[in-house]
């Protein structure tokens, strides 16, 4: 094996090992949750009635708890106090808003129509994913790629607030107005925009308020260092419980349909794969052309290419139901996003060494370990 190949292996091991066990194997945990859900649905045909026995609005109580717990730990980690830095980095955050709230949703909508013109439920699910801008795992991808952690924290906080304001109007535009341009019947969406707005307010608004209260209350009592280095990471690891519980229930209700239509999952996966790659490349080269240094370019690219699949799942389940095609499309999101974004970390480091030679913000490289992560 050549020295270059050994160096590539060391670099891959370095990135992979810096992920927590939960993050490293998230697609595996989701696959296992799917299998458990399908098995439960086959073993207990009446499980849907059980889950629907208690309801919060249109969502069963157990599912509502799972959806809220997916979001709360994530939003409790957001550094809202960093929003004050926006006035000092107006150009950077202006580019991020353009990428996240104009280009990203438009690109996902275009890909959804291109790949799924005959599957309106899955298409709607993908558009819901495209509207949910990343506020969670982007911090991990940014760190691994040597992005600017302070700017990333501000962008995450900015996206958290923007989603409350922008999600519903953009959903109305892309799900009600845009289909008319393609000659589709907007009634096929199946819900009103109030249904989506209500889901956003419940499953983003409630955990957002709880996260803000938790963060500032505990920082005041115990200090910022303890909160960010001890409490927030431990709380954050519990979010996967809500995610996996929701996946188990979803697949217990529609496992037979999924097993009968494996090609549908592949068709959902293809536009997602295209979206992550195109969005990352477009954002990275845009940032480079605008003169941003490597660390800012990496941060802009990963915040633009990532999505908040927790919110997308919550909105799809709340608005369309847990057994809907829209909900299934959102669950496929993290299965594709996690491995693709890990791969894009390597791409960012590779591009950085070629396009940003001499940039002081580029992660250092040593013969023994490869790029310093």
C-alpha positions in Angstrom: 0.0 0.0 0.0 1.4 3.4 -0.9 2.2 6.1 1.6 -0.6 8.3 0.3 -3.1 5.4 0.8 -1.9 5.0 4.4 -2.2 8.7 5.0 -5.8 8.6 3.7 -6.7 5.8 6.0 -5.2 7.6 9.0 -7.2 10.7 8.0 -10.4 8.7 7.7 -9.9 7.1 11.1 -9.2 10.5 12.7 -12.5 11.9 11.4 -14.5 8.8 12.2 -13.2 8.4 15.7 -14.0 11.9 16.7 -17.7 11.2 16.3 -19.5 9.9 19.3 -20.7 6.3 19.2 -24.3 7.5 18.7 -23.4 9.9 15.9 -21.0 7.5 14.2 -23.6 4.8 13.8 -26.8 6.8 13.6 -27.9 5.3 10.3 -27.5 1.8 11.8 -29.6 2.8 14.9 -32.3 4.1 12.5 -32.2 0.9 10.5 -32.6 -1.2 13.7 -35.5 1.0 14.8 -37.1 0.5 11.5 -36.7 -3.3 11.9 -38.1 -3.2 15.4 -41.1 -1.2 14.2 -41.8 -3.5 11.3 -41.6 -6.5 13.7 -44.0 -4.9 16.2 -46.5 -4.1 13.5 -46.4 -7.7 12.3 -46.7 -9.1 15.8 -49.3 -6.7 17.1 -51.7 -5.7 14.3 -53.7 -3.5 16.7 -50.7 -1.4 17.7 -51.9 1.7 15.8 -55.1 1.8 17.8 -53.0 1.7 21.0 -50.8 4.6 19.9 -53.8 6.6 18.9 -55.7 6.1 22.2 -54.4 9.3 23.7 -54.0 12.4 21.4 -52.6 15.9 21.5 -54.5 17.6 18.7 -53.9 15.4 15.6 -50.9 13.5 17.1 -51.0 10.6 19.5 -49.7 11.6 23.0 -46.7 9.1 22.9 -45.6 10.3 19.5 -45.9 13.9 20.6 -43.6 13.3 23.5 -41.1 11.6 21.2 -41.2 14.4 18.7 -40.8 17.1 21.4 -37.9 15.2 23.0 -36.2 15.1 19.6 -36.1 18.8 19.4 -35.6 20.0 23.1 -32.0 18.7 23.7 -31.0 20.1 20.3 -32.4 23.6 21.0 -31.1 23.6 24.6 -27.5 23.4 23.1 -28.0 26.4 20.8 -25.9 29.5 21.9 -28.6 32.1 21.6 -26.4 34.7 23.3 -24.1 34.7 20.2 -26.8 36.3 18.0 -25.4 39.7 19.0 -22.4 38.9 16.8 -24.6 39.3 13.7 -24.0 43.0 13.4 -20.2 42.4 13.2 -20.4 39.8 10.5 -23.3 41.1 8.4 -21.8 39.9 5.0 -21.2 36.4 6.2 -24.7 36.0 7.7 -26.3 37.6 4.7 -24.8 35.0 2.4 -25.9 32.3 4.8 -29.5 33.5 4.7 -29.4 33.5 0.9 -28.1 30.0 0.9 -30.4 28.6 3.6 -33.7 30.4 2.9 -33.7 31.0 -0.8 -31.3 28.6 -2.6 -31.8 25.6 -0.4 -35.6 25.3 -0.4 -35.7 26.1 -4.1 -33.1 23.5 -5.0 -34.8 20.8 -2.9 -38.2 21.6 -4.5 -36.7 21.4 -8.0 -35.1 18.1 -7.3 -38.3 16.7 -5.7 -40.2 17.6 -8.8 -37.5 16.2 -11.1 -37.1 12.8 -9.3 -40.7 12.4 -8.0 -43.1 14.0 -10.4 -45.6 11.1 -10.0 -45.3 10.7 -6.2 -46.8 13.8 -4.5 -46.7 12.5 -1.0 -42.9 11.8 -1.1 -42.3 15.0 -3.0 -44.1 17.0 -0.3 -42.0 15.2 2.3 -38.8 16.2 0.6 -39.9 19.8 0.4 -40.6 19.7 4.1 -37.0 18.5 4.6 -35.6 21.2 2.4 -37.4 23.9 4.4 -36.0 22.6 7.7 -32.6 24.2 8.0 -29.9 22.6 10.1 -29.5 23.5 13.8 -28.0 20.3 15.2 -25.5 18.1 13.6 -24.0 20.9 11.5 -21.9 21.7 14.6 -20.3 18.3 14.3 -19.6 18.5 10.6 -18.2 22.0 11.0 -15.9 21.0 13.8 -14.6 18.0 11.9 -13.9 20.1 8.8 -12.1 22.8 10.7 -14.8 25.4 10.2 -15.3 28.5 12.4 -17.0 27.3 15.5 -18.1 30.8 16.6 -19.7 31.7 13.3 -21.4 28.3 13.2 -22.9 28.8 16.6 -24.4 32.1 15.5 -25.7 30.6 12.3 -27.4 27.8 14.2 -29.0 30.3 16.6 -30.1 32.4 13.6 -31.7 29.4 11.8 -33.5 28.4 15.0 -35.2 31.8 15.2 -35.7 32.1 11.4 -37.6 28.7 11.3 -40.3 30.0 13.6 -40.9 33.0 11.3 -40.1 31.6 7.8 -41.1 27.9 7.8 -44.8 28.4 7.4 -44.8 31.1 4.7 -42.2 29.2 2.7 -44.3 26.0 3.1 -47.3 27.9 1.8 -45.3 29.1 -1.2 -43.6 25.8 -2.1 -46.6 23.5 -1.4 -49.5 25.7 -2.6 -48.2 28.2 -5.2 -45.3 26.3 -6.8 -47.3 23.2 -7.7 -49.6 25.3 -9.8 -46.6 26.2 -12.0 -46.3 22.5 -12.8 -50.0 22.1 -13.5 -50.5 20.1 -10.3 -53.6 20.2 -8.1 -52.6 22.0 -4.9 -55.4 20.1 -3.1 -53.2 17.0 -3.3 -51.1 18.5 -0.5 -53.9 17.4 1.8 -53.5 19.9 4.6 -53.9 23.6 5.1 -51.0 25.9 5.9 -52.4 26.3 9.4 -51.8 22.6 9.9 -48.1 23.1 9.1 -47.9 26.3 11.1 -49.5 24.6 14.1 -47.0 21.7 13.9 -44.1 24.2 13.7 -45.4 26.2 16.7 -45.9 23.0 18.7 -42.9 20.9 17.8 -40.4 23.8 17.3 -41.9 26.6 19.4 -42.4 24.6 22.6 -38.9 23.0 22.7 -37.4 26.3 21.6 -38.8 28.2 24.5 -37.9 25.3 26.8 -34.4 25.3 25.4 -33.9 29.0 25.9 -35.2 28.9 29.5 -33.0 25.9 30.3 -29.9 27.4 28.8 -30.1 30.8 30.5 -31.3 29.5 33.8 -28.6 26.9 34.2 -25.9 29.2 32.9 -26.9 31.7 35.5 -26.7 29.1 38.2 -23.8 26.9 37.2 -21.8 28.8 34.6 -21.4 28.7 30.8 -18.4 26.3 30.9 -20.2 23.7 32.9 -23.3 24.0 30.7 -21.5 23.8 27.3 -19.0 21.1 28.2 -20.9 18.9 30.7 -24.7 19.4 30.7 -25.5 20.2 27.1 -23.5 17.2 25.7 -25.2 14.8 28.1 -28.6 16.2 27.4 -28.0 16.2 23.7 -27.3 12.5 23.6 -30.8 11.8 24.8 -32.3 13.3 21.7 -31.7 10.1 19.8 -34.2 8.3 22.1 -37.0 10.5 20.9 -35.9 10.0 17.3 -35.6 6.3 17.5 -38.9 5.9 19.4 -40.7 7.9 16.7 -39.1 5.8 14.0 -40.2 2.6 15.7 -43.8 3.8 15.9 -43.9 5.0 12.3 -42.6 1.7 10.9 -44.9 -0.3 13.2 -47.8 1.5 11.4 -46.6 1.3 7.8 -44.0 -1.5 7.8 -45.9 -3.7 5.3 -46.1 -0.9 2.8 -42.4 -0.2 3.1 -41.4 -3.8 2.7 -43.7 -4.1 -0.4 -42.2 -0.9 -2.0 -38.4 -0.9 -1.4 -38.0 1.0 -4.7 -39.8 4.0 -3.2 -37.1 4.4 -0.6 -34.5 4.4 -3.3 -36.4 7.0 -5.3 -36.6 9.2 -2.1 -32.9 8.7 -1.5 -31.7 9.9 -4.9 -32.9 13.5 -4.8 -31.6 13.7 -1.2 -28.2 12.6 -2.2 -28.2 15.0 -5.1 -29.3 17.9 -2.8 -26.6 17.4 -0.2 -23.8 17.2 -2.8 -25.0 20.1 -5.0 -25.8 22.4 -2.1 -22.4 21.8 -0.5 -20.5 22.3 -3.7 -22.5 25.4 -4.7 -22.0 27.0 -1.3 -18.3 26.2 -1.0 -17.5 27.7 -4.4 -19.8 30.7 -3.7 -18.0 31.4 -0.5 -14.6 31.1 -2.2 -15.5 33.4 -5.0 -16.7 36.0 -2.4 -13.3 35.9 -0.7 -14.1 34.2 2.5 -11.3 32.3 4.2 -11.4 28.5 4.5 -13.0 28.3 7.9 -15.9 30.6 7.0 -16.3 28.8 3.6 -16.5 25.4 5.4 -19.0 26.8 7.9 -21.2 28.4 5.2 -21.2 25.1 3.2 -22.1 22.7 6.0 -24.8 25.0 7.4 -26.3 25.2 3.9 -26.0 21.5 3.0 -27.4 20.1 6.3 -31.0 19.9 7.3 -32.9 19.7 10.5 -34.4 16.2 10.0 -35.9 16.3 13.5 -38.1 19.2 12.7 -39.0 17.8 9.3 -40.1 14.5 10.8 -42.1 16.4 13.5 -43.9 18.6 10.9 -44.7 15.7 8.6 -46.1 13.6 11.4 -48.0 16.5 12.9 -49.5 17.7 9.7 -49.9 14.5 7.6 -50.0 11.7 10.2 -47.4 9.2 11.3 -48.4 6.6 8.6 -48.2 9.1 5.7 -45.8 9.0 2.8 -44.7 12.5 3.7 -43.5 11.2 7.1 -41.7 8.3 5.4 -39.8 10.6 3.1 -38.5 12.7 6.1 -37.2 9.6 7.9 -35.1 8.7 4.9 -33.4 12.0 5.3 -31.0 11.2 8.2 -30.2 7.8 6.6 -28.7 9.6 3.6 -27.5 12.8 5.3 -25.2 11.3 8.0 -22.9 9.2 5.7 -22.9 11.8 2.9 -22.0 14.7 5.2 -19.2 12.6 6.7 -17.9 12.1 3.2 -18.2 15.9 2.5 -15.9 16.5 5.5 -13.1 14.8 3.6 -14.1 16.7 0.5 -13.9 20.1 2.4 -10.4 19.2 3.7 -9.3 18.1 0.3 -10.6 21.3 -1.4 -9.1 23.4 1.4 -5.6 22.2 0.7 -6.0 22.9 -3.0 -8.0 26.1 -3.0 -6.8 27.8 0.2 -3.1 27.0 0.3 -1.4 29.3 2.8 -4.7 30.3 4.5 -4.1 30.5 8.3 -7.6 29.2 9.0 -6.9 25.9 7.2 -6.5 22.9 9.6 -2.8 22.0 10.0 -1.5 18.8 8.4 1.2 16.6 9.8 2.9 13.5 8.2 1.7 11.3 11.1 -1.9 12.2 11.5 -3.0 14.0 8.3 -5.1 17.1 8.7 -5.5 18.3 12.3 -9.2 17.9 13.3 
